[in-house]
Each structure stands twice: as C-alpha cells, then as structure tokens.
Amino acid sequence: MTTFPLPLFPANLPAPASERWWLEHKTQIFQSPLSGQEQRVALNAARWRAEVSFPYLKAEEARTLQAFCARLQGAQKSFRYAPAHIRAARWSNNLPQVADPQQDATNGIDANLVASSKLTLDLTESLSDHNIRPGDAFSLVSELGECSLHIVTTSLRSATDVQFATIDIAPPLRFAPPLDSQVELDNPQACMRLLDDRQARLQWRPGNIVDAFTLQLIEVL
C-alpha cells in the first residue's frame, strides 16, 4: 500500500456507531419569471461530506482524539479517513493500473473547467476476469501523496479480449493520477478536514467518559 504524508484518523478509537456519507453538489438553478422554465448549471465542485457518530469514548480514547484534533489545529489541516461502511472491493487477483497519465483534473474549483469523470485503467488481464460494479469504492494517490476517494457509477460490459477499460467515476478526478499507479481497493481513503473549529468539543460525563458525539467532516479539494 502507498504511504501517505497526511496523518491517518486514529485507528485505535472504537468503531463509529454510524456514518453518514454523501456527495455535496453545487447546482445553480435559474428560473424565468415569465415562462417558469428552469436552467440548471452544475458547478464542478462536488465533494464528500460525512457525519461520523460515536456512542461514547473512554478517557484514554478521548485524550487520543483531543490530541489528534489539536494537531489538526481545528479545520486548518487535513487528514486521511477510511469510511467504515466501504467494503473492500475485489475486482480480480491483480490490481488495475492507471493507463493514461494525461487524464486531467481541475481540483473541482473552476466552473469554467471540467474535470474528468472517467478513468482509464490497464486491467493487466481481460475485462471478463474483473468484477467492477457500480458503488465500488477506490482511492487514487498523486505524486505528491494526495489521496482522493471515488466510486464507480456505471457497469462495465463483458468482453474476453479487452485489457483496457474506461470506468465512469464520481466525484471527478482531483488530480492527474501517475502512469502505472495502482488504485487502492483494500482500504480506500479520502482527504478530509473538520468542518469547523468547533468539532473537537467533547462533553465529559461522570465516570470519566465522553458522551455520544458526532464529527462533521468535509473533503479537502
């Protein structure tokens, strides 16, 4: 597995009681006051949002989380987070590799530019040996160590003689993935930050435990 420079959310905390994940899209809707017709413009800025709920934390676990949030300096710094609900996808015995180093991305910021919602892969074997399904999650890593979380959005056709495949993904690419780099299937991760500086507020209860709470996260673009 590729080594990332960003810190990983503490793995020694209890598993979340629940997680809510969604892609937050930015769509501008203009409606004619005369005809009532709508014009919709999708801005290229979809990003992951998450609400991660914990039932309670023991004293040592709470101190671990407090120390981690202190390192993040509130919402200032980013970290890697692996969604608990995402199962490890098993596409084949061999991990596909990025086949086209020119696949472009615009970091989803500029509405005048369009980031690619497709990813071309060298499957290293025929397509029929793969089981790529809609909803499968994977992450990519840039040459700078950035990571981005994506899901497959459409099914692939079956064929026995096809080694290269282009898959539809969401959200769009955040960066141009390096040639021959592998997709991460076992432990997909997203580059996230705390939504704001107030997320690290913990409520202590008698018995030296922390009451149930929810962390709000947002993807870093």
C-alpha positions in Angstrom: 0.0 0.0 0.0 1.2 3.5 -0.8 2.5 5.6 2.1 0.7 8.9 2.5 2.2 12.0 4.1 -1.1 13.1 5.7 -1.9 11.7 9.1 -4.5 8.9 9.4 -7.5 9.3 11.6 -6.7 7.4 14.8 -7.2 3.7 14.3 -7.3 2.8 18.0 -10.7 4.6 18.6 -13.9 2.5 18.8 -15.7 1.9 15.5 -18.3 4.6 14.8 -21.9 3.8 15.8 -22.9 5.2 12.4 -21.6 7.1 9.5 -23.4 9.3 7.0 -21.6 10.0 3.7 -22.8 11.9 0.7 -21.5 13.9 -2.3 -22.4 17.5 -1.9 -23.0 19.0 -5.3 -23.2 22.7 -6.3 -26.0 23.3 -8.8 -27.2 26.8 -9.7 -30.8 27.0 -10.8 -32.2 29.9 -12.7 -35.9 30.2 -13.3 -37.5 32.5 -15.9 -40.1 34.8 -14.2 -42.1 34.8 -17.4 -42.2 31.1 -18.5 -41.2 29.4 -15.3 -38.6 27.4 -17.3 -35.5 26.3 -15.4 -31.9 26.4 -16.4 -29.6 24.3 -14.3 -25.8 24.8 -14.2 -23.7 22.2 -12.4 -20.6 23.6 -10.9 -17.6 21.4 -10.9 -17.2 21.3 -7.1 -18.8 18.1 -5.8 -17.1 17.0 -2.6 -17.5 14.3 0.0 -19.3 15.2 3.3 -19.5 13.0 6.3 -21.0 12.8 9.8 -19.3 10.2 11.9 -21.1 9.4 15.2 -19.5 7.7 18.2 -21.6 6.3 21.1 -19.1 7.2 23.8 -15.4 7.3 24.4 -13.4 6.2 27.4 -10.9 8.6 29.0 -7.8 7.4 27.1 -9.7 7.3 23.8 -11.0 10.8 24.3 -7.5 12.1 25.0 -6.3 10.4 21.8 -8.9 12.2 19.8 -8.3 15.5 21.6 -4.6 15.3 20.8 -5.3 14.4 17.1 -7.6 17.4 16.7 -5.0 19.6 18.4 -2.6 18.5 15.7 -5.1 19.4 13.0 -5.5 23.0 14.5 -9.2 22.8 14.1 -10.3 23.0 10.4 -6.9 24.1 9.3 -5.1 20.8 8.5 -6.3 17.8 6.6 -6.1 14.1 7.3 -6.9 10.7 5.7 -10.1 9.0 6.7 -11.2 5.5 5.6 -15.1 5.2 5.6 -16.1 2.3 7.8 -19.1 1.4 5.6 -17.0 0.8 2.4 -16.3 -2.8 1.8 -13.0 -3.9 0.2 -13.7 -4.4 -3.5 -12.3 -7.5 -5.2 -12.1 -6.8 -8.9 -9.6 -9.5 -9.7 -6.4 -11.1 -8.4 -4.4 -8.2 -9.9 -4.8 -4.6 -9.2 -5.6 -2.4 -12.2 -3.2 0.4 -13.0 -3.7 3.9 -14.4 -3.3 3.6 -18.2 -3.4 7.3 -19.3 -1.2 9.8 -17.4 -2.8 12.7 -19.3 -6.2 12.3 -17.6 -6.8 15.8 -16.4 -8.4 17.2 -13.3 -9.1 20.8 -12.2 -9.5 20.2 -8.4 -13.2 20.9 -8.9 -12.7 24.6 -8.2 -13.1 26.5 -11.5 -16.6 26.3 -13.0 -15.1 27.1 -16.5 -13.0 23.9 -16.5 -14.3 20.4 -16.5 -12.6 17.7 -14.5 -12.7 14.1 -15.9 -15.5 11.8 -14.6 -13.8 8.9 -16.4 -10.7 6.9 -15.5 -8.9 4.7 -18.0 -7.3 1.6 -16.5 -4.9 -1.1 -17.6 -6.6 -4.2 -16.1 -3.5 -6.3 -16.6 -5.8 -9.1 -17.8 -9.1 -9.4 -19.7 -12.1 -7.5 -18.6 -14.1 -10.7 -18.2 -11.8 -11.6 -15.3 -12.9 -8.5 -13.4 -16.0 -7.8 -11.3 -16.2 -4.0 -11.3 -19.6 -2.9 -10.0 -21.4 0.4 -9.5 -20.8 1.6 -6.0 -17.4 0.0 -5.7 -15.1 2.4 -3.9 -11.4 3.0 -4.5 -8.8 5.8 -3.9 -6.1 7.3 -6.0 -2.8 8.8 -4.9 -1.0 11.7 -6.6 2.8 12.1 -7.0 2.6 14.5 -4.1 1.0 11.9 -1.8 -2.6 13.4 -2.1 -5.4 10.9 -1.9 -8.9 11.0 -3.3 -11.9 8.7 -2.8 -14.1 7.7 -5.8 -16.9 5.3 -6.6 -17.8 3.5 -9.8 -21.1 4.8 -11.2 -21.9 2.5 -14.2 -21.5 -1.1 -15.0 -18.8 -2.4 -17.5 -19.6 -4.5 -20.5 -18.3 -8.1 -20.6 -15.6 -9.0 -23.0 -12.8 -11.5 -23.2 -10.2 -9.7 -25.3 -10.2 -6.2 -23.7 -7.4 -5.3 -21.4 -8.1 -1.6 -21.1 -11.3 -0.2 -19.7 -12.6 3.3 -19.0 -14.9 3.5 -16.0 -17.3 6.3 -15.0 -16.5 7.7 -11.6 -17.8 10.2 -9.0 -16.6 12.6 -7.9 -14.4 13.8 -10.8 -10.7 13.4 -10.7 -8.9 15.7 -8.2 -5.5 15.4 -9.9 -3.9 13.6 -12.8 -3.0 10.1 -11.4 0.5 9.0 -12.2 1.0 6.5 -15.1 1.1 2.8 -13.9 0.0 3.8 -10.4 -2.4 1.3 -8.8 -5.8 2.0 -7.5 -6.3 1.4 -3.8 -9.1 -1.1 -3.2 -8.4 -2.7 0.2 -8.6 0.5 2.3 -9.9 3.4 0.2 -9.3 6.8 1.9 -10.5 10.3 1.4 -8.6 13.6 2.2 -10.8 15.3 4.8 -10.8 18.1 7.3 -13.0 19.0 10.2 -15.9 21.1 9.1 -15.0 23.9 11.5 -13.0 24.6 14.6 -15.8 23.6 17.0 -15.8 19.9 16.0 -13.5 18.8 18.8 -15.8 19.8 21.6 -16.2 16.8 23.9 -18.7 16.5 26.8 -17.4 14.6 29.8 -19.7 12.6 31.9 -19.3 11.1 35.5 -17.1 8.0 35.3 -14.5 9.8 33.2 -16.2 9.0 29.8 -17.2 11.3 27.0 -20.9 11.4 25.9 -22.0 10.4 22.4 -21.0 13.0 19.8 -20.7 13.4 16.0 -17.8 14.7 14.0 -18.6 16.6 10.8 -16.1 16.2 8.0 -15.6 17.7 4.6 -13.3 16.7 1.7 -10.3 18.9 1.0 -10.1 20.0 -2.6 
